[in-house]
């Protein structure tokens, strides 16, 4: 119980708040001031939309005696500052600025109000230009992912092959995010959770006899084992593993080509295969 009511929880959450709001401190201050004004004015719509939700968050996710111990349990400690991104600061200030500018009936007063708002934004905000850099890769992904995606896309369009790919490298998890049309045979859980404590012959044979097609494919794709080719291809056909991407360090080229795949190209340190038509 003492761990919940430590003063260090307050200081930790406060430091996280300062980190999250670095560079926009005046905007955060204006946001809290607006909430106070909403509460004083007592407009039910404003309170329902802005004040009461914040009061609820202050009792839960912004409560240092609750969120800090919970964050330690669920592994959120290093990212707890992201909770403050939930605050609708921009929304509230935009609403207040529009209200401030639209309230005066005379245009000169409206122009003055708009000028005040602009001065506040310019003086309290931070300029983007000193930190602006044109991205070299507008897709925010590696060239390897781009090349593999383009290779599979071109081959699938030419041959009419369904774009389902077998791969196990965590470097390639981004492939599915970049091109959703490429279906991954092995799920993320298969890549991250399923593993063998050892790869002795008895364990491998037990996996093969189990008839679990995904685990069979993982024996080759993830562990680089040369299991019985007929069993491997049976699982490959069952799961429609039309494309296979393997790391060159696994030395699977001879095994895969003799099993029923053909090498399309080598991209960086990845070999990209397509199942031969007669095997598909």
ZADO-1210 file (C-alpha; in nm, 4 decimals, padded with zeros to 6 digits):
<atoms>
<atom x="00.0000" y="00.0000" z="00.0000" code="UNK" pos="1"/>
<atom x="00.2879" y="00.2392" z="00.0774" code="UNK" pos="2"/>
<atom x="00.4097" y="00.2007" z="-00.2801" code="UNK" pos="3"/>
<atom x="00.0880" y="00.3650" z="-00.4035" code="UNK" pos="4"/>
<atom x="00.1241" y="00.6779" z="-00.1918" code="UNK" pos="5"/>
<atom x="00.4835" y="00.7733" z="-00.2574" code="UNK" pos="6"/>
<atom x="00.5760" y="01.1334" z="-00.3269" code="UNK" pos="7"/>
<atom x="00.8060" y="01.0074" z="-00.6015" code="UNK" pos="8"/>
<atom x="00.4949" y="00.9072" z="-00.7994" code="UNK" pos="9"/>
<atom x="00.3918" y="01.2738" z="-00.8119" code="UNK" pos="10"/>
<atom x="00.7342" y="01.3948" z="-00.9206" code="UNK" pos="11"/>
<atom x="00.7625" y="01.1202" z="-01.1823" code="UNK" pos="12"/>
<atom x="00.4250" y="01.2030" z="-01.3367" code="UNK" pos="13"/>
<atom x="00.5044" y="01.5752" z="-01.3260" code="UNK" pos="14"/>
<atom x="00.8378" y="01.5214" z="-01.5019" code="UNK" pos="15"/>
<atom x="00.6567" y="01.3111" z="-01.7631" code="UNK" pos="16"/>
<atom x="00.4058" y="01.5923" z="-01.8109" code="UNK" pos="17"/>
<atom x="00.6834" y="01.8472" z="-01.8640" code="UNK" pos="18"/>
<atom x="00.8484" y="01.6192" z="-02.1181" code="UNK" pos="19"/>
<atom x="00.5206" y="01.5681" z="-02.3042" code="UNK" pos="20"/>
<atom x="00.4434" y="01.9411" z="-02.3109" code="UNK" pos="21"/>
<atom x="00.7941" y="02.0654" z="-02.3859" code="UNK" pos="22"/>
<atom x="00.7728" y="02.3597" z="-02.6218" code="UNK" pos="23"/>
<atom x="00.3964" y="02.4090" z="-02.5808" code="UNK" pos="24"/>
<atom x="00.3812" y="02.4982" z="-02.2122" code="UNK" pos="25"/>
<atom x="00.1804" y="02.8166" z="-02.2734" code="UNK" pos="26"/>
<atom x="-00.0748" y="02.6244" z="-02.4770" code="UNK" pos="27"/>
<atom x="-00.1175" y="02.3781" z="-02.1903" code="UNK" pos="28"/>
<atom x="-00.1562" y="02.6665" z="-01.9446" code="UNK" pos="29"/>
<atom x="-00.4179" y="02.8277" z="-02.1678" code="UNK" pos="30"/>
<atom x="-00.5996" y="02.4960" z="-02.1905" code="UNK" pos="31"/>
<atom x="-00.6280" y="02.4604" z="-01.8129" code="UNK" pos="32"/>
<atom x="-00.7365" y="02.8252" z="-01.7860" code="UNK" pos="33"/>
<atom x="-01.0109" y="02.7605" z="-02.0401" code="UNK" pos="34"/>
<atom x="-01.1329" y="02.4619" z="-01.8377" code="UNK" pos="35"/>
<atom x="-01.1582" y="02.6841" z="-01.5278" code="UNK" pos="36"/>
<atom x="-01.3508" y="02.9440" z="-01.7262" code="UNK" pos="37"/>
<atom x="-01.5871" y="02.6783" z="-01.8616" code="UNK" pos="38"/>
<atom x="-01.6563" y="02.5549" z="-01.5109" code="UNK" pos="39"/>
<atom x="-01.7181" y="02.9080" z="-01.3783" code="UNK" pos="40"/>
<atom x="-01.9448" y="02.9992" z="-01.6654" code="UNK" pos="41"/>
<atom x="-02.1336" y="02.6783" z="-01.5951" code="UNK" pos="42"/>
<atom x="-02.2525" y="02.6026" z="-01.9457" code="UNK" pos="43"/>
<atom x="-02.3666" y="02.2417" z="-01.9326" code="UNK" pos="44"/>
<atom x="-02.2512" y="02.1732" z="-02.2887" code="UNK" pos="45"/>
<atom x="-01.9011" y="02.3009" z="-02.2168" code="UNK" pos="46"/>
<atom x="-01.8752" y="02.1112" z="-01.8900" code="UNK" pos="47"/>
<atom x="-02.0046" y="01.7888" z="-02.0426" code="UNK" pos="48"/>
<atom x="-01.7673" y="01.8140" z="-02.3373" code="UNK" pos="49"/>
<atom x="-01.4496" y="01.9402" z="-02.1712" code="UNK" pos="50"/>
<atom x="-01.4528" y="01.9796" z="-01.7920" code="UNK" pos="51"/>
<atom x="-01.6085" y="01.6559" z="-01.6708" code="UNK" pos="52"/>
<atom x="-01.4041" y="01.4285" z="-01.9001" code="UNK" pos="53"/>
<atom x="-01.0872" y="01.5971" z="-01.7742" code="UNK" pos="54"/>
<atom x="-01.2025" y="01.5558" z="-01.4122" code="UNK" pos="55"/>
<atom x="-01.2519" y="01.1846" z="-01.4775" code="UNK" pos="56"/>
<atom x="-00.9062" y="01.1541" z="-01.6354" code="UNK" pos="57"/>
<atom x="-00.7539" y="01.3424" z="-01.3404" code="UNK" pos="58"/>
<atom x="-00.8921" y="01.0743" z="-01.1098" code="UNK" pos="59"/>
<atom x="-00.7707" y="00.7857" z="-01.3266" code="UNK" pos="60"/>
<atom x="-00.4954" y="00.8082" z="-01.5870" code="UNK" pos="61"/>
<atom x="-00.3557" y="01.1360" z="-01.4501" code="UNK" pos="62"/>
<atom x="-00.3705" y="01.0212" z="-01.0872" code="UNK" pos="63"/>
<atom x="-00.0052" y="00.9602" z="-00.9873" code="UNK" pos="64"/>
<atom x="-00.1025" y="00.7294" z="-00.7009" code="UNK" pos="65"/>
<atom x="-00.2887" y="00.5051" z="-00.9453" code="UNK" pos="66"/>
<atom x="-00.1310" y="00.5274" z="-01.2896" code="UNK" pos="67"/>
<atom x="00.2371" y="00.5123" z="-01.1890" code="UNK" pos="68"/>
<atom x="00.2136" y="00.1786" z="-01.0007" code="UNK" pos="69"/>
<atom x="-00.0127" y="00.0386" z="-01.2731" code="UNK" pos="70"/>
<atom x="00.2307" y="00.1558" z="-01.5423" code="UNK" pos="71"/>
<atom x="00.5129" y="-00.0313" z="-01.3713" code="UNK" pos="72"/>
<atom x="00.3079" y="-00.3519" z="-01.3758" code="UNK" pos="73"/>
<atom x="00.1999" y="-00.3325" z="-01.7422" code="UNK" pos="74"/>
<atom x="00.5289" y="-00.1916" z="-01.8732" code="UNK" pos="75"/>
<atom x="00.4031" y="00.1566" z="-01.9575" code="UNK" pos="76"/>
<atom x="00.6541" y="00.3498" z="-01.7469" code="UNK" pos="77"/>
<atom x="00.8846" y="00.4499" z="-02.0327" code="UNK" pos="78"/>
<atom x="00.5883" y="00.5714" z="-02.2424" code="UNK" pos="79"/>
<atom x="00.3652" y="00.7229" z="-01.9755" code="UNK" pos="80"/>
<atom x="00.4147" y="01.0733" z="-02.1156" code="UNK" pos="81"/>
<atom x="00.2023" y="00.9693" z="-02.4146" code="UNK" pos="82"/>
<atom x="-00.1029" y="00.9731" z="-02.1887" code="UNK" pos="83"/>
<atom x="-00.0892" y="01.3517" z="-02.1898" code="UNK" pos="84"/>
<atom x="-00.1329" y="01.3491" z="-02.5668" code="UNK" pos="85"/>
<atom x="-00.4943" y="01.2531" z="-02.4934" code="UNK" pos="86"/>
<atom x="-00.5636" y="01.6047" z="-02.3677" code="UNK" pos="87"/>
<atom x="-00.7697" y="01.7889" z="-02.6336" code="UNK" pos="88"/>
<atom x="-00.5586" y="02.1028" z="-02.6043" code="UNK" pos="89"/>
<atom x="-00.5751" y="02.1983" z="-02.9703" code="UNK" pos="90"/>
<atom x="-00.9477" y="02.1313" z="-02.9867" code="UNK" pos="91"/>
<atom x="-01.0277" y="02.3440" z="-02.6814" code="UNK" pos="92"/>
<atom x="-00.8074" y="02.6343" z="-02.7883" code="UNK" pos="93"/>
<atom x="-00.9466" y="02.6249" z="-03.1423" code="UNK" pos="94"/>
<atom x="-01.2993" y="02.6361" z="-03.0010" code="UNK" pos="95"/>
<atom x="-01.2140" y="02.9273" z="-02.7716" code="UNK" pos="96"/>
<atom x="-01.0354" y="03.1202" z="-03.0485" code="UNK" pos="97"/>
<atom x="-01.3338" y="03.0814" z="-03.2814" code="UNK" pos="98"/>
<atom x="-01.5669" y="03.1874" z="-03.0031" code="UNK" pos="99"/>
<atom x="-01.3429" y="03.4838" z="-02.9148" code="UNK" pos="100"/>
<atom x="-01.3300" y="03.6054" z="-03.2755" code="UNK" pos="101"/>
<atom x="-01.6962" y="03.5476" z="-03.3618" code="UNK" pos="102"/>
<atom x="-01.8505" y="03.7064" z="-03.0529" code="UNK" pos="103"/>
<atom x="-01.7900" y="04.0760" z="-03.1393" code="UNK" pos="104"/>
<atom x="-02.0532" y="04.2109" z="-03.3786" code="UNK" pos="105"/>
<atom x="-01.8359" y="04.4818" z="-03.5298" code="UNK" pos="106"/>
<atom x="-01.5696" y="04.3839" z="-03.7816" code="UNK" pos="107"/>
<atom x="-01.2922" y="04.6004" z="-03.6328" code="UNK" pos="108"/>
<atom x="-01.3312" y="04.4230" z="-03.3001" code="UNK" pos="109"/>
<atom x="-01.3339" y="04.0879" z="-03.4755" code="UNK" pos="110"/>
<atom x="-01.0144" y="04.1807" z="-03.6562" code="UNK" pos="111"/>
<atom x="-00.8535" y="04.2821" z="-03.3256" code="UNK" pos="112"/>
<atom x="-00.9605" y="03.9552" z="-03.1647" code="UNK" pos="113"/>
<atom x="-00.8164" y="03.7570" z="-03.4554" code="UNK" pos="114"/>
<atom x="-00.4927" y="03.9531" z="-03.4270" code="UNK" pos="115"/>
<atom x="-00.4687" y="03.8764" z="-03.0542" code="UNK" pos="116"/>
<atom x="-00.5151" y="03.5061" z="-03.1238" code="UNK" pos="117"/>
<atom x="-00.2518" y="03.5142" z="-03.3983" code="UNK" pos="118"/>
<atom x="-00.0028" y="03.6935" z="-03.1720" code="UNK" pos="119"/>
<atom x="-00.0598" y="03.4315" z="-02.9020" code="UNK" pos="120"/>
<atom x="00.0029" y="03.1444" z="-03.1433" code="UNK" pos="121"/>
<atom x="00.3129" y="03.3056" z="-03.2970" code="UNK" pos="122"/>
<atom x="00.4685" y="03.4181" z="-02.9702" code="UNK" pos="123"/>
<atom x="00.3962" y="03.1031" z="-02.7691" code="UNK" pos="124"/>
<atom x="00.4375" y="02.8429" z="-03.0408" code="UNK" pos="125"/>
<atom x="00.7575" y="02.7082" z="-03.1920" code="UNK" pos="126"/>
<atom x="00.8611" y="02.7538" z="-03.5538" code="UNK" pos="127"/>
<atom x="00.8863" y="02.4400" z="-03.7645" code="UNK" pos="128"/>
<atom x="01.1321" y="02.5616" z="-04.0261" code="UNK" pos="129"/>
<atom x="01.4535" y="02.5184" z="-03.8212" code="UNK" pos="130"/>
<atom x="01.3636" y="02.1542" z="-03.7629" code="UNK" pos="131"/>
<atom x="01.2077" y="02.0776" z="-04.1005" code="UNK" pos="132"/>
<atom x="01.3900" y="01.8201" z="-04.3099" code="UNK" pos="133"/>
<atom x="01.2590" y="01.6799" z="-04.6319" code="UNK" pos="134"/>
<atom x="01.2323" y="01.3009" z="-04.5942" code="UNK" pos="135"/>
<atom x="01.4481" y="01.0925" z="-04.8240" code="UNK" pos="136"/>
<atom x="01.1992" y="00.8084" z="-04.7978" code="UNK" pos="137"/>
<atom x="00.8432" y="00.9379" z="-04.8034" code="UNK" pos="138"/>
<atom x="00.7095" y="00.5931" z="-04.7131" code="UNK" pos="139"/>
<atom x="00.9090" y="00.5860" z="-04.3890" code="UNK" pos="140"/>
<atom x="01.0267" y="00.2327" z="-04.4524" code="UNK" pos="141"/>
<atom x="01.3444" y="00.0607" z="-04.5612" code="UNK" pos="142"/>
<atom x="01.4535" y="00.0248" z="-04.9220" code="UNK" pos="143"/>
<atom x="01.4589" y="-00.3526" z="-04.8691" code="UNK" pos="144"/>
<atom x="01.0864" y="-00.3570" z="-04.7941" code="UNK" pos="145"/>
<atom x="01.0149" y="-00.1389" z="-05.0971" code="UNK" pos="146"/>
<atom x="01.2155" y="-00.3594" z="-05.3329" code="UNK" pos="147"/>
<atom x="01.0687" y="-00.6869" z="-05.2058" code="UNK" pos="148"/>
<atom x="00.7164" y="-00.5459" z="-05.2283" code="UNK" pos="149"/>
<atom x="00.7747" y="-00.4247" z="-05.5837" code="UNK" pos="150"/>
<atom x="00.9287" y="-00.7599" z="-05.6830" code="UNK" pos="151"/>
<atom x="00.6319" y="-00.9605" z="-05.5529" code="UNK" pos="152"/>
<atom x="00.3827" y="-00.7132" z="-05.7010" code="UNK" pos="153"/>
<atom x="00.5402" y="-00.7337" z="-06.0459" code="UNK" pos="154"/>
<atom x="00.5671" y="-01.1126" z="-06.0409" code="UNK" pos="155"/>
<atom x="00.2115" y="-01.1583" z="-05.9097" code="UNK" pos="156"/>
<atom x="00.0743" y="-00.9312" z="-06.1799" code="UNK" pos="157"/>
<atom x="00.2678" y="-01.1164" z="-06.4505" code="UNK" pos="158"/>
<atom x="00.1882" y="-01.4703" z="-06.3345" code="UNK" pos="159"/>
<atom x="-00.1482" y="-01.4190" z="-06.1621" code="UNK" pos="160"/>
<atom x="-00.0129" y="-01.5657" z="-05.8386" code="UNK" pos="161"/>
<atom x="-00.1897" y="-01.4864" z="-05.5136" code="UNK" pos="162"/>
<atom x="00.0375" y="-01.2690" z="-05.2981" code="UNK" pos="163"/>
<atom x="00.0693" y="-01.4905" z="-04.9908" code="UNK" pos="164"/>
<atom x="00.4228" y="-01.4981" z="-04.8517" code="UNK" pos="165"/>
<atom x="00.6043" y="-01.7144" z="-04.5993" code="UNK" pos="166"/>
<atom x="00.8731" y="-01.5321" z="-04.4013" code="UNK" pos="167"/>
<atom x="00.9987" y="-01.5322" z="-04.0429" code="UNK" pos="168"/>
<atom x="01.2432" y="-01.2436" z="-04.0148" code="UNK" pos="169"/>
<atom x="01.1213" y="-00.9698" z="-03.7816" code="UNK" pos="170"/>
<atom x="01.2809" y="-00.7223" z="-04.0225" code="UNK" pos="171"/>
<atom x="01.0040" y="-00.8143" z="-04.2664" code="UNK" pos="172"/>
<atom x="00.7107" y="-00.7537" z="-04.0314" code="UNK" pos="173"/>
<atom x="00.6848" y="-00.4095" z="-04.1891" code="UNK" pos="174"/>
<atom x="00.6182" y="-00.5658" z="-04.5291" code="UNK" pos="175"/>
<atom x="00.2573" y="-00.6390" z="-04.4388" code="UNK" pos="176"/>
<atom x="00.2108" y="-00.2869" z="-04.3021" code="UNK" pos="177"/>
<atom x="00.3508" y="-00.1270" z="-04.6175" code="UNK" pos="178"/>
<atom x="00.1588" y="-00.3466" z="-04.8610" code="UNK" pos="179"/>
<atom x="-00.1582" y="-00.4960" z="-04.7056" code="UNK" pos="180"/>
<atom x="-00.2239" y="-00.6905" z="-05.0251" code="UNK" pos="181"/>
<atom x="00.0656" y="-00.9227" z="-04.9325" code="UNK" pos="182"/>
<atom x="-00.0764" y="-01.1816" z="-04.6944" code="UNK" pos="183"/>
<atom x="00.1634" y="-01.3194" z="-04.4361" code="UNK" pos="184"/>
<atom x="00.1411" y="-01.6963" z="-04.3868" code="UNK" pos="185"/>
<atom x="00.2874" y="-01.6866" z="-04.0380" code="UNK" pos="186"/>
<atom x="00.1041" y="-01.4619" z="-03.7960" code="UNK" pos="187"/>
<atom x="00.2819" y="-01.2229" z="-03.5641" code="UNK" pos="188"/>
<atom x="00.2123" y="-01.4600" z="-03.2763" code="UNK" pos="189"/>
<atom x="00.3741" y="-01.7433" z="-03.4702" code="UNK" pos="190"/>
<atom x="00.6857" y="-01.5324" z="-03.5159" code="UNK" pos="191"/>
<atom x="00.7103" y="-01.3888" z="-03.1659" code="UNK" pos="192"/>
<atom x="00.5513" y="-01.6477" z="-02.9364" code="UNK" pos="193"/>
<atom x="00.5979" y="-01.9951" z="-03.0832" code="UNK" pos="194"/>
<atom x="00.9471" y="-02.1354" z="-03.0429" code="UNK" pos="195"/>
<atom x="01.1259" y="-02.4624" z="-02.9805" code="UNK" pos="196"/>
<atom x="01.3403" y="-02.4994" z="-02.6738" code="UNK" pos="197"/>
<atom x="01.5602" y="-02.7283" z="-02.8788" code="UNK" pos="198"/>
<atom x="01.5671" y="-02.8502" z="-03.2346" code="UNK" pos="199"/>
<atom x="01.6768" y="-03.2082" z="-03.1760" code="UNK" pos="200"/>
<atom x="01.5597" y="-03.4745" z="-03.4182" code="UNK" pos="201"/>
<atom x="01.2934" y="-03.6147" z="-03.1854" code="UNK" pos="202"/>
<atom x="01.1343" y="-03.2724" z="-03.1249" code="UNK" pos="203"/>
<atom x="01.1369" y="-03.1881" z="-03.4937" code="UNK" pos="204"/>
<atom x="00.9753" y="-03.5202" z="-03.5842" code="UNK" pos="205"/>
<atom x="00.7067" y="-03.4607" z="-03.3227" code="UNK" pos="206"/>
<atom x="00.6246" y="-03.1242" z="-03.4822" code="UNK" pos="207"/>
<atom x="00.6105" y="-03.2812" z="-03.8276" code="UNK" pos="208"/>
<atom x="00.3852" y="-03.5656" z="-03.7115" code="UNK" pos="209"/>
<atom x="00.1537" y="-03.3206" z="-03.5349" code="UNK" pos="210"/>
<atom x="00.0226" y="-03.2048" z="-03.8718" code="UNK" pos="211"/>
<atom x="00.0377" y="-02.8390" z="-03.7635" code="UNK" pos="212"/>
<atom x="00.1110" y="-02.6816" z="-04.1008" code="UNK" pos="213"/>
<atom x="00.2228" y="-02.3428" z="-03.9702" code="UNK" pos="214"/>
<atom x="00.4697" y="-02.5012" z="-03.7287" code="UNK" pos="215"/>
<atom x="00.6017" y="-02.7207" z="-04.0073" code="UNK" pos="216"/>
<atom x="00.6621" y="-02.4148" z="-04.2226" code="UNK" pos="217"/>
<atom x="00.8264" y="-02.2378" z="-03.9293" code="UNK" pos="218"/>
<atom x="01.0748" y="-02.5241" z="-03.8914" code="UNK" pos="219"/>
<atom x="01.2136" y="-02.4328" z="-04.2329" code="UNK" pos="220"/>
<atom x="01.1421" y="-02.0603" z="-04.2518" code="UNK" pos="221"/>
<atom x="01.2372" y="-01.9667" z="-03.8960" code="UNK" pos="222"/>
<atom x="01.4895" y="-02.2327" z="-03.7914" code="UNK" pos="223"/>
<atom x="01.6359" y="-02.3158" z="-04.1325" code="UNK" pos="224"/>
<atom x="01.5863" y="-02.6899" z="-04.0873" code="UNK" pos="225"/>
<atom x="01.5851" y="-02.9226" z="-04.3869" code="UNK" pos="226"/>
<atom x="01.2828" y="-03.1291" z="-04.2941" code="UNK" pos="227"/>
<atom x="01.1276" y="-03.3868" z="-04.5262" code="UNK" pos="228"/>
<atom x="01.0574" y="-03.1954" z="-04.8472" code="UNK" pos="229"/>
<atom x="00.7309" y="-03.3760" z="-04.9148" code="UNK" pos="230"/>
<atom x="00.5951" y="-03.2812" z="-04.5690" code="UNK" pos="231"/>
<atom x="00.7137" y="-02.9246" z="-04.6136" code="UNK" pos="232"/>
<atom x="00.5556" y="-02.8829" z="-04.9561" code="UNK" pos="233"/>
<atom x="00.2319" y="-03.0400" z="-04.8367" code="UNK" pos="234"/>
<atom x="00.2065" y="-02.7713" z="-04.5694" code="UNK" pos="235"/>
<atom x="00.3157" y="-02.5019" z="-04.8160" code="UNK" pos="236"/>
<atom x="00.0372" y="-02.5988" z="-05.0563" code="UNK" pos="237"/>
<atom x="-00.2140" y="-02.6300" z="-04.7747" code="UNK" pos="238"/>
<atom x="-00.1344" y="-02.2744" z="-04.6537" code="UNK" pos="239"/>
<atom x="-00.0953" y="-02.1303" z="-05.0069" code="UNK" pos="240"/>
<atom x="00.2611" y="-02.0231" z="-04.9377" code="UNK" pos="241"/>
<atom x="00.3106" y="-01.9039" z="-05.2940" code="UNK" pos="242"/>
<atom x="00.6040" y="-01.6783" z="-05.2086" code="UNK" pos="243"/>
<atom x="00.8835" y="-01.7436" z="-04.9625" code="UNK" pos="244"/>
<atom x="01.1382" y="-01.4940" z="-04.8320" code="UNK" pos="245"/>
<atom x="01.4469" y="-01.6340" z="-04.6639" code="UNK" pos="246"/>
<atom x="01.7597" y="-01.4806" z="-04.5187" code="UNK" pos="247"/>
<atom x="02.0683" y="-01.5737" z="-04.7221" code="UNK" pos="248"/>
<atom x="02.2477" y="-01.6726" z="-04.4002" code="UNK" pos="249"/>
<atom x="02.0085" y="-01.9674" z="-04.3605" code="UNK" pos="250"/>
<atom x="02.1481" y="-02.1382" z="-04.6728" code="UNK" pos="251"/>
<atom x="01.8104" y="-02.2680" z="-04.7904" code="UNK" pos="252"/>
<atom x="01.8527" y="-02.2043" z="-05.1627" code="UNK" pos="253"/>
<atom x="01.9371" y="-02.5605" z="-05.2657" code="UNK" pos="254"/>
<atom x="01.6734" y="-02.7083" z="-05.0338" code="UNK" pos="255"/>
<atom x="01.3937" y="-02.4776" z="-05.1524" code="UNK" pos="256"/>
<atom x="01.4701" y="-02.5025" z="-05.5232" code="UNK" pos="257"/>
<atom x="01.4777" y="-02.8822" z="-05.5088" code="UNK" pos="258"/>
<atom x="01.1597" y="-02.8859" z="-05.2996" code="UNK" pos="259"/>
<atom x="00.9522" y="-02.6873" z="-05.5479" code="UNK" pos="260"/>
<atom x="01.0354" y="-02.3161" z="-05.5346" code="UNK" pos="261"/>
<atom x="01.2213" y="-02.1019" z="-05.7839" code="UNK" pos="262"/>
<atom x="01.4425" y="-01.8086" z="-05.6895" code="UNK" pos="263"/>
<atom x="01.3136" y="-01.4765" z="-05.8250" code="UNK" pos="264"/>
<atom x="01.5834" y="-01.2451" z="-05.6959" code="UNK" pos="265"/>
<atom x="01.8039" y="-01.1578" z="-05.3992" code="UNK" pos="266"/>
<atom x="01.7222" y="-00.8258" z="-05.2328" code="UNK" pos="267"/>
<atom x="01.9828" y="-00.7084" z="-04.9849" code="UNK" pos="268"/>
<atom x="02.0310" y="-01.0249" z="-04.7746" code="UNK" pos="269"/>
<atom x="01.6914" y="-01.1782" z="-04.8514" code="UNK" pos="270"/>
<atom x="01.6145" y="-01.4421" z="-05.1128" code="UNK" pos="271"/>
<atom x="01.2681" y="-01.4139" z="-05.2678" code="UNK" pos="272"/>
<atom x="01.1150" y="-01.7339" z="-05.4060" code="UNK" pos="273"/>
<atom x="00.7907" y="-01.8248" z="-05.5857" code="UNK" pos="274"/>
<atom x="00.6420" y="-02.1707" z="-05.5826" code="UNK" pos="275"/>
<atom x="00.6669" y="-02.3386" z="-05.9215" code="UNK" pos="276"/>
<atom x="00.3332" y="-02.3559" z="-06.1082" code="UNK" pos="277"/>
<atom x="00.3262" y="-02.7335" z="-06.1078" code="UNK" pos="278"/>
<atom x="00.3700" y="-02.7323" z="-05.7277" code="UNK" pos="279"/>
<atom x="00.1160" y="-02.4587" z="-05.6545" code="UNK" pos="280"/>
</atoms>
